[in-house]
Amino acid sequence: MVKVAMFPPNSLILADLIERKGHEPLALQKAVRKKVVDPEIDSPPMNITEEDPIKGLKYAAIEVPSGVRGRMSIIGPLIDEAEAAIIVEDAPFGFGCIGCARTNELSTYYLRRRGVPTLELVYPKTKEETTDMVNKINTFLDSLPKSEEENNG
Amino acid sequence: MVKIALISCGTEYSGIQKEIEKAANTFGSEIVIPEIDLEYIDEATKKFGFSAQSSSLRLMIARAMSIVEGKSKTDAVFIATCFRCAEGALVRNEVRRFIQENTRIPVVTYSFTERTKADELFIRMEALTTTVARRSILAREKQEGLTLGIDSGSTTTKVVVMENNSIIGAGWTSTKDIMGSVDTAAKDAFEGTGYSMDDVDGIGTTGYGRLTIGKNLKADLIQEELSVNAKGAVYLAGHQKGEATVLDIGGMDNKVITVNDGIPDNFTMGGICAGASGRFLDMTARRLDVDITELGPLAINGNYQNAVLNSYCIVFGIQDLVTTLAAGGSKEDVAAAACHSVAEQVYEQQLQEIDIREPLIQVGGTSLISGLVKAVSETLGGIDVIVPEHSQHIGAVGAALLVSGMGKRRSHEL
């Protein structure tokens, strides 16, 4: 079982495919949930405070707008944890979206730089392409180590 | 002639191309643009992995790739993007890192506006040119022999005597008459060492008065403060390899320098408002009727949130602090609020222009105010801040280190 980062990081479809193959999806929702259930913070809706964009400095220079750094403060640690990654480009809103082109550019760049096994796909436009994409994802996930022993071995 | 490759997304559209070339020419360098084929742009950007939407940024990436792959020859790189462009800032930083990780070519970055003039670029171009021409000197990691470093700052003059990689004497005085201040500080620095000016192997000068002092004392090294302070900071912090940021909150101006392997690649300098300088802390100490050396420990024990401070201004901010004291607020809370105010303002005015790389090495006289160091760390999200020993003499130490091995003073006399 390996930790698989996704792009878009909040894609329910990708998270589901990863989980079905016995891996752990590094989903944005889980990271946001941690912040939302934290009773010490009161900054609705996601409990992101002015401190978070400052934490995002680890991933983007201070000249980069706060929205990008705020997003990176949540997405960046997920990328740091990744042992594998799946990137789907040109996806529509419904597939998953973080609403910021600059964050998209930076997070896909960091995923590529991680040097972990990465599958890159373009969002399908036809039924055949969709089947092909799911097959490619499944094959990729099957190729990743399943257990701790395999991981080490 | 030193060739500096310009990697930018549109200096010509901002009307500053001429200024960049003028700045480079002033220091005997020439601006070159890496030539690449159109097909190479897609190939290079794919290899790089950053899918920039702006095609000029893709061109920037391709030009950087051509340098890394040896297709374009250059001695140094100047990377510039427009100030406040988010995509530009992302690409500028990643391209800078890419070149530094894959080559030994010195890089300086800059975010420009249409008001950027050649003089603002002088210190960067000078640093870039000297980095190429004096690479072997900047690579020096150990001080040898007996050397003297002089840092003639706008407020204070610092002199350091070093022998065999140790600081054996240091002097400090406020800058009045340039040469007179050097004499005073040097006298203190030599005291108890058993040496005098005639014994040193080499003299290095830096700071505003470096040229005058260098000429008068026939210095072996006269170097701008950017390279010297960066070198001094990483040397004293024991962090000569890898990335770091050097922060100097001065009495009149503030400097932030980012370094890679001890060589500066970007910096920002400000000094428009006294509220963002050491002067604000000096005024606060006077108001609290404590010595400036006591302000830091006081601030450490205070809580800035307990003091009302509605203004960053040195006049109105101090008034707010007085009001807090009048209302029964503690000296500790007021000291903490003053430190927090300076740190926050330096962050908002200057650190916004630069990518902060850990660790942050805080230097200069204000780095001895522990409350300010704590406030800087907190303002930057709790990052690691190092204050090395002798942090107030950073420029003089850098000059003494860099001149080591260059000076032939004693051998000439012999």
Chai-1 contact restraints between the chains, C-beta under 6 A:
chainA,res_idxA,chainB,res_idxB,connection_type,confidence,min_distance_angstrom,max_distance_angstrom,comment,restraint_id
A,I54,B,G381,contact,1.0,0.0,6.0,A-B,restraint_1
A,K55,B,G381,contact,1.0,0.0,6.0,A-B,restraint_2
A,L57,B,I356,contact,1.0,0.0,6.0,A-B,restraint_3
A,A61,B,A89,contact,1.0,0.0,6.0,A-B,restraint_4
A,A61,B,N93,contact,1.0,0.0,6.0,A-B,restraint_5
A,A61,B,D355,contact,1.0,0.0,6.0,A-B,restraint_6
A,I62,B,L351,contact,1.0,0.0,6.0,A-B,restraint_7
A,I62,B,Q352,contact,1.0,0.0,6.0,A-B,restraint_8
A,E63,B,A89,contact,1.0,0.0,6.0,A-B,restraint_9
A,V64,B,A86,contact,1.0,0.0,6.0,A-B,restraint_10
A,V64,B,A89,contact,1.0,0.0,6.0,A-B,restraint_11
A,P65,B,A86,contact,1.0,0.0,6.0,A-B,restraint_12
A,R102,B,A86,contact,1.0,0.0,6.0,A-B,restraint_13
A,R102,B,E87,contact,1.0,0.0,6.0,A-B,restraint_14
A,E105,B,S51,contact,1.0,0.0,6.0,A-B,restraint_15
A,L106,B,L90,contact,1.0,0.0,6.0,A-B,restraint_16
A,Y109,B,G49,contact,1.0,0.0,6.0,A-B,restraint_17
A,Y109,B,F50,contact,1.0,0.0,6.0,A-B,restraint_18
A,R112,B,G49,contact,1.0,0.0,6.0,A-B,restraint_19
